[in-house]
Amino acid sequence: MTENTQTPLERAARALFWSRGGGNWSQASQIEKDGWITSARSAIEEIREPSEAMLNAGNLTGDYEYYGSPEEQWPAMIDAALGEG
């Protein structure tokens, strides 16, 4: 896993900003950044409840001896969510 000093919330906010043609995050106003952080928080809150595909990807639905580490499960679950939609 690569080290990143930004929180997942900050990375999501920047991704939303850039996906809408935001340009340079460091030059955005604090009000603008706060708006994107609020949007990112809302999106993350909405995926708090995993779908069946996410549970399957994370091996969380069956009786398995090894579920994998969180570092293995999380990306697989997010990939499953992205693949659903």
N, C-alpha and C positions, 0 to 999 in steps of 0.2 A: 504494500500500500504506500502511495506517495504521501509525503508529509505536506500538509497544506495548513496555513495559519488561519485561513478563512473558515468560518462555520458553514455547515451545509445551508443554513438560511441565507447567509451572505452570498454564497455561490449561486443559489437559486435566484436571488434578487438581481444579481449581475446578469445572469443568463436571460432573465425576463427583459431586463433593460436592453441588452444587446439584441435580443430577438425582435425588438420593436425599433431597431435602428438607433439605439441610444447613444452610440459613439463612445466617448471617453468617460468612464465611470468616475474617475478622479476629478473631472471637471463638472460633474453634476452637482446641483445644489443639495444641501442636506434635506430640504423638503422633498425634492425629487427622489433622493435615495430612500427616504423614509416611506414614501409611497410604494416604491418597488419592494421594499422589505415587507410592508404590509401585504402586498399582493402575494409574495412568495410564502409568507406565513399562512395565508388563507389556503393556498394550494397544498401546502404540506399538511395542514390540518385535515383537508378533505381526503387525503390518502392514508390517514392514520389507520383506518380499517382496511386490512388487505383483502383483495379479491381472492377467489378460489385459485386462479392462475398464480397469483403471488405466493399463496400458501404452498401450492404444489412445487413451485420453483425453489422455495426455501426448505423443502422437505419437512413441512410442519403439519402435514395432514395424516401421516401414517405412523405406523410403529416401526421406526427405523432405529438401528443401533447407533448410527452416527448421523447427526443432523448437520454437521459442518459448523465451522466457526461463524460468528456474526459477520466477520469480514468476507466470508464466502456466501453466506445466505443473503445479506443485504443487496449486493449488486445483482444477484440472480432474481431477487424479488422485484427490484426496480426495473430490470430488463423485461420481466414478465408484464409489469404494469404498462411499460412503454409499448410493448407488443400488442396490447389489447386495444390500443386506440387510435 
